[in-house]
Amino acid sequence: MAITLRQSDADFEQRFAAFLMTKREVSADVDAVVRDIIARVRAEGDTALIDYTQKFG
């Protein structure tokens, strides 16, 4: 969902800080998923790649 921030708003700094924290949490979630995918591909090789191709392709 898109949000609109206006620097002129009284609560801009608070809302902007909250926005930045949200993005960090999302990034951490993505990082964890990517680490799991890489670990599985390293362990299972082509089998994992084929599975991910079918799942996401």
C-alpha positions, -999 to +999 in steps of 0.1 A: +000+000+000+014+034-010+017+061+016+021+098+012+045+118+033+047+155+033+077+172+048+054+201+059+033+178+081+038+181+118+043+144+122+065+139+092+096+129+111+078+103+132+060+089+101+092+088+080+111+070+108+083+045+111+084+040+073+121+034+074+117+008+101+090-010+081+113-013+051+141-027+073+118-054+087+107-063+051+144-064+040+152-087+069+124-111+059+136-111+023+172-117+034+161-148+054+141-162+025+170-157+001+195-174+026+172-204+028+169-207-009+207-204-014+213-230+014+188-254-002+204-250-037+238-256-023+226-288-005+203-302-032+217-287-064+197-292-095+168-308-076+162-276-057+166-255-089+140-276-107+117-273-078+121-235-075+117-232-113+084-250-111+073-231-080+082-196-092+086-199-129 
